[in-house]
């Protein structure tokens, strides 16, 4: 049962947390949904926006037909979109396709943000840049990002190696000293009200949540993936490049993917060179994609972060957000009472 908070945070009471992020984006709760490829479609993004946060459709590796379909699936909900920048560089026309939809925000991750940042800014769309290090943060600021997402290595999917607990406050201090109007969002290992409250205390203006939303009713992930995530603990994931080798995705070396330790992943962990051999890769790629299409967890890759250990069920996005905000507000209020 979620309690009503006994105190307020930034002047807003009962089940609501007002921050600079909610004010800047015109949302009720300081929560963004991660634009996860193959999982964050229009239905999930719309559910997050309808729940009071801001949902982001996953632009992934670029597929115009898919983007059109998922924006249509979002209906009239106010949503944004996110792209993998090194992949977007190969098909820059997808950015124009999305900007024509007047997204609520555009997020760029995992690579050089220019010249895309200039295009987004000229369109008058809020620019969010996800960063995994101080060097990335400085580059994003130089590109004119309105919001930085500091992603810790606990996160599911691709990321770096810095921990959320230290990366967020370090970037918060940097922004406060150099560009105080630039907002900060925390990501990596955040799946409940404790994580949201902690992120705010670390200096973030809100959070970006991914893994918890993979295991939501509105996610595009197969039901078997959601069940596997709910059954896993925080020790069950691994940072690996196996899934990228078999899929033929040329990810920069600084970013590896965090996935469940499925049979497929562990069969090839440490044998990536062998997996990359053309004859082997052809066979194993078919095994991987068949497993993905059929929801055969052990024969494919399931992207999820260390927050898997905090995810125990599959729920609607609205229920996830309500519980998260209520818990965070309660915890913040209790902390304030103890310190009086």
C-alpha positions as CSV (number, residue, x, y, z in Angstrom):
1,X,0.0,0.0,0.0
2,X,1.3,3.4,-0.9
3,X,1.1,6.0,1.8
4,X,0.4,9.7,1.3
5,X,3.6,11.6,2.0
6,X,3.7,13.6,5.2
7,X,5.7,16.4,3.6
8,X,6.3,18.0,0.2
9,X,9.2,18.1,-2.3
10,X,9.8,21.4,-4.2
11,X,6.4,22.7,-3.0
12,X,4.1,20.0,-4.3
13,X,2.3,17.6,-2.0
14,X,0.5,14.2,-2.1
15,X,1.7,11.8,-4.8
16,X,3.5,14.4,-6.9
17,X,7.1,15.5,-7.1
18,X,7.7,18.8,-8.8
19,X,11.2,19.5,-10.2
20,X,12.8,21.6,-12.9
21,X,12.2,18.6,-15.2
22,X,8.5,18.6,-14.7
23,X,8.4,22.3,-15.2
24,X,10.6,22.3,-18.3
25,X,8.8,19.5,-20.1
26,X,5.3,20.2,-18.8
27,X,4.8,16.8,-17.2
28,X,3.4,15.8,-13.8
29,X,6.1,13.4,-12.6
30,X,9.9,13.6,-13.2
31,X,10.1,10.3,-15.0
32,X,11.1,9.5,-18.6
33,X,10.8,6.1,-20.2
34,X,13.9,4.9,-21.9
35,X,13.8,4.7,-25.8
36,X,14.7,1.0,-25.8
37,X,15.0,-0.6,-29.2
38,X,12.6,-3.5,-29.8
39,X,10.7,-2.8,-26.5
40,X,9.7,0.9,-26.3
41,X,7.1,1.3,-29.0
42,X,4.3,3.8,-29.2
43,X,2.0,2.0,-26.7
44,X,4.7,2.0,-24.0
45,X,5.6,5.6,-24.7
46,X,2.0,6.7,-24.7
47,X,1.4,4.9,-21.4
48,X,4.2,6.7,-19.7
49,X,3.0,10.1,-20.9
50,X,-0.5,9.3,-19.9
51,X,0.7,8.3,-16.5
52,X,2.2,11.7,-16.0
53,X,5.8,11.2,-17.2
54,X,7.2,11.5,-20.7
55,X,7.4,8.5,-23.0
56,X,10.1,8.1,-25.6
57,X,9.8,5.8,-28.6
58,X,12.9,3.8,-29.3
59,X,14.3,4.7,-32.7
60,X,16.8,2.0,-32.4
61,X,18.9,1.2,-35.4
62,X,16.6,3.1,-37.8
63,X,13.5,1.7,-39.5
64,X,11.2,4.3,-41.1
65,X,8.2,1.9,-41.4
66,X,8.6,0.8,-37.8
67,X,8.8,4.5,-36.6
68,X,5.7,5.4,-38.5
69,X,3.8,2.5,-37.1
70,X,4.8,3.2,-33.5
71,X,4.1,6.9,-33.6
72,X,0.7,5.9,-34.9
73,X,0.3,3.5,-32.0
74,X,1.0,6.3,-29.6
75,X,-2.2,8.0,-30.8
76,X,-2.7,11.5,-29.5
77,X,-0.3,11.1,-26.6
78,X,2.5,13.6,-26.3
79,X,5.7,11.5,-26.8
80,X,9.3,11.9,-27.8
81,X,11.8,9.6,-29.5
82,X,15.4,8.5,-29.0
83,X,18.1,7.5,-31.5
84,X,21.5,5.6,-31.4
85,X,23.6,8.3,-33.0
86,X,26.3,6.2,-34.6
87,X,23.5,4.3,-36.3
88,X,21.5,7.4,-37.2
89,X,24.6,8.7,-39.0
90,X,24.0,5.9,-41.6
91,X,20.3,6.9,-42.2
92,X,20.0,10.6,-41.1
93,X,16.6,10.9,-42.9
94,X,15.0,9.1,-39.9
95,X,15.6,12.2,-37.8
96,X,13.7,14.3,-40.3
97,X,10.9,11.8,-40.2
98,X,10.6,12.0,-36.4
99,X,11.0,15.8,-36.2
100,X,8.1,16.1,-38.7
101,X,6.0,14.5,-36.0
102,X,6.8,17.4,-33.6
103,X,8.1,15.1,-30.8
104,X,8.0,16.4,-27.2
105,X,11.7,15.7,-27.0
106,X,14.5,14.1,-29.0
107,X,17.2,11.9,-27.2
108,X,20.6,11.1,-28.7
109,X,22.8,8.4,-27.3
110,X,26.1,6.5,-27.8
111,X,28.1,8.7,-30.2
112,X,28.8,12.1,-31.6
113,X,25.7,14.3,-31.3
114,X,26.6,16.8,-34.0
115,X,25.4,17.6,-36.6
116,X,22.1,16.1,-35.3
117,X,22.0,18.4,-32.2
118,X,22.0,21.5,-34.4
119,X,19.1,20.1,-36.4
120,X,17.1,19.2,-33.3
121,X,17.7,22.7,-31.8
122,X,16.7,24.5,-35.0
123,X,13.4,22.5,-34.9
124,X,12.7,23.9,-31.4
125,X,12.6,20.4,-29.9
126,X,14.1,19.9,-26.4
127,X,17.4,18.0,-26.9
128,X,18.3,15.2,-24.5
129,X,21.7,13.7,-24.6
130,X,22.5,10.4,-22.8
131,X,26.1,10.3,-21.4
132,X,28.2,7.7,-19.7
133,X,31.3,9.7,-18.6
134,X,32.5,13.2,-17.9
135,X,33.9,13.5,-21.4
136,X,30.5,12.7,-22.9
137,X,28.9,15.2,-20.6
138,X,31.2,18.0,-21.7
139,X,30.6,17.1,-25.4
140,X,26.8,17.2,-24.9
141,X,27.0,20.6,-23.2
142,X,29.1,21.9,-26.0
143,X,26.5,20.7,-28.4
144,X,23.8,22.6,-26.6
145,X,21.9,19.8,-24.9
146,X,18.9,21.0,-22.8
147,X,18.9,17.8,-20.7
148,X,21.7,15.3,-19.9
149,X,20.9,11.7,-18.9
150,X,23.7,10.4,-16.7
151,X,23.6,6.6,-17.3
152,X,25.4,4.3,-14.9
153,X,26.8,0.9,-15.9
154,X,24.0,-0.8,-13.9
155,X,21.6,0.0,-16.7
156,X,20.2,-2.7,-19.0
157,X,21.1,-2.6,-22.7
158,X,24.2,-0.7,-23.8
159,X,26.1,1.6,-21.6
160,X,29.5,2.4,-20.1
161,X,31.2,1.4,-16.8
162,X,30.8,4.4,-14.4
163,X,28.4,3.7,-11.5
164,X,25.2,5.7,-11.2
165,X,25.9,6.6,-7.6
166,X,29.1,8.6,-8.4
167,X,28.4,9.7,-12.0
168,X,25.2,11.5,-11.3
169,X,26.5,13.9,-8.5
170,X,29.7,14.5,-10.4
171,X,27.8,15.6,-13.5
172,X,25.4,17.6,-11.2
173,X,28.3,19.5,-9.8
174,X,29.7,20.1,-13.3
175,X,26.5,21.4,-14.6
176,X,25.8,23.6,-11.6
177,X,29.2,25.3,-12.0
178,X,29.2,25.7,-15.8
179,X,25.6,25.6,-17.3
180,X,23.2,25.7,-14.4
181,X,20.1,25.9,-16.7
182,X,21.0,22.5,-18.2
183,X,18.9,19.8,-16.5
184,X,20.1,16.4,-15.3
185,X,18.3,13.0,-15.4
186,X,19.7,9.9,-13.7
187,X,19.6,6.4,-15.3
188,X,20.9,3.0,-14.4
189,X,19.4,0.7,-11.7
190,X,16.4,2.9,-11.0
191,X,13.2,0.9,-10.9
192,X,11.2,2.1,-7.8
193,X,10.5,5.0,-5.5
194,X,13.8,4.4,-3.6
195,X,15.7,4.9,-6.8
196,X,13.8,8.0,-7.7
197,X,14.2,9.6,-4.3
198,X,17.9,8.7,-4.3
199,X,18.4,10.3,-7.8
200,X,16.8,13.5,-6.6
201,X,19.1,13.6,-3.5
202,X,22.1,13.1,-5.8
203,X,21.3,16.2,-7.7
204,X,19.2,14.9,-10.6
205,X,16.0,16.6,-11.7
206,X,14.4,13.3,-12.5
207,X,15.0,9.8,-13.8
208,X,15.0,7.8,-17.0
209,X,13.6,4.2,-16.4
210,X,14.2,1.3,-18.7
211,X,14.4,-2.2,-17.3
212,X,11.3,-1.9,-15.1
213,X,9.3,-0.9,-18.1
214,X,10.5,-3.8,-20.2
215,X,8.5,-5.8,-17.7
216,X,5.4,-3.7,-18.2
217,X,2.2,-4.8,-19.9
218,X,2.7,-2.2,-22.6
219,X,6.2,-3.2,-23.6
220,X,6.8,-4.9,-26.9
221,X,9.0,-7.5,-25.3
222,X,7.7,-11.1,-25.5
223,X,5.8,-12.3,-22.4
224,X,8.4,-14.9,-21.7
225,X,11.1,-12.2,-21.6
226,X,9.1,-10.2,-19.0
227,X,8.6,-13.4,-16.9
228,X,12.3,-14.1,-17.0
229,X,13.1,-10.6,-15.9
230,X,10.6,-10.8,-13.0
231,X,12.2,-14.2,-11.9
232,X,15.8,-13.0,-12.1
233,X,17.9,-11.4,-9.4
234,X,20.5,-8.7,-9.7
235,X,23.3,-11.2,-10.1
236,X,21.7,-12.7,-13.2
237,X,23.0,-10.1,-15.7
238,X,26.3,-9.7,-17.5
239,X,28.0,-7.0,-19.6
240,X,28.9,-8.6,-23.0
241,X,29.4,-7.9,-26.7
242,X,28.2,-11.4,-27.7
243,X,24.7,-10.1,-28.7
244,X,26.2,-7.4,-30.9
245,X,28.6,-9.8,-32.6
246,X,25.9,-12.3,-33.5
247,X,23.5,-9.5,-34.7
248,X,26.3,-7.8,-36.8
249,X,25.8,-4.5,-35.0
250,X,29.1,-2.5,-35.0
251,X,28.9,-1.0,-31.6
252,X,31.8,1.3,-30.4
253,X,34.1,-0.7,-28.1
254,X,33.4,1.6,-25.1
255,X,29.8,0.4,-25.0
256,X,28.9,-3.1,-24.1
257,X,25.4,-4.5,-23.6
258,X,23.9,-5.8,-20.3
259,X,21.7,-8.8,-20.7
260,X,20.5,-11.8,-18.8
261,X,22.9,-14.7,-18.6
262,X,21.0,-16.9,-20.9
263,X,22.3,-20.2,-22.3
264,X,23.1,-18.5,-25.7
265,X,25.0,-15.6,-24.1
266,X,27.0,-17.8,-21.8
267,X,27.8,-20.4,-24.6
268,X,29.6,-17.6,-26.5
269,X,30.9,-15.4,-23.7
270,X,34.7,-15.3,-24.2
271,X,34.5,-16.9,-27.6
272,X,33.5,-13.8,-29.6
273,X,36.2,-14.3,-32.2
274,X,34.9,-17.7,-33.0
275,X,31.3,-16.4,-33.1
276,X,32.4,-13.8,-35.6
277,X,33.6,-16.4,-38.1
278,X,31.2,-16.1,-41.1
279,X,30.1,-19.7,-41.2
280,X,29.5,-19.8,-37.4
281,X,27.8,-16.4,-37.3
282,X,25.3,-17.4,-40.0
283,X,24.1,-20.4,-38.1
284,X,24.1,-18.7,-34.7
285,X,22.4,-15.6,-35.9
286,X,19.5,-17.7,-37.1
287,X,19.4,-19.4,-33.7
288,X,19.5,-16.0,-32.0
289,X,16.7,-14.3,-34.1
290,X,14.5,-17.4,-34.0
291,X,14.8,-17.4,-30.3
292,X,14.0,-13.7,-30.2
293,X,10.9,-14.1,-32.4
294,X,9.6,-17.1,-30.6
295,X,10.3,-15.8,-27.1
296,X,12.7,-18.6,-26.4
297,X,14.7,-16.9,-23.6
298,X,17.6,-19.3,-23.4
299,X,18.4,-19.1,-27.1
300,X,18.6,-15.4,-27.5
301,X,19.6,-12.2,-25.6
302,X,17.3,-10.4,-23.1
303,X,18.4,-6.9,-22.4
304,X,17.9,-5.9,-18.7
305,X,19.9,-4.2,-16.0
306,X,20.9,-5.0,-12.5
307,X,17.5,-3.6,-11.4
308,X,16.1,-7.1,-12.5
309,X,16.5,-8.0,-8.8
310,X,14.0,-5.3,-7.9
311,X,11.4,-6.3,-10.5
312,X,9.0,-9.0,-9.3
313,X,6.0,-8.7,-11.5
314,X,4.6,-7.5,-14.8
315,X,2.3,-4.5,-14.3
316,X,0.7,-1.6,-16.3
317,X,2.9,1.5,-16.7
318,X,0.3,3.5,-14.7
319,X,0.6,1.2,-11.7
320,X,4.4,1.3,-11.9
321,X,4.5,5.1,-12.0
322,X,1.9,5.6,-9.3
323,X,3.8,3.3,-6.9
324,X,7.1,4.8,-7.7
325,X,6.0,8.4,-7.1
326,X,4.1,7.5,-4.0
327,X,7.0,5.7,-2.5
328,X,9.5,8.4,-3.4
329,X,7.4,11.2,-1.9
330,X,6.8,9.2,1.2
331,X,10.5,8.5,1.7
332,X,11.5,12.1,1.1
333,X,8.9,13.3,3.5
334,X,10.0,10.8,6.2
335,X,13.6,11.9,5.7
336,X,12.6,15.5,6.1
337,X,10.7,14.8,9.3
338,X,13.7,12.9,10.8
339,X,16.0,15.8,10.2
340,X,13.8,18.4,11.8
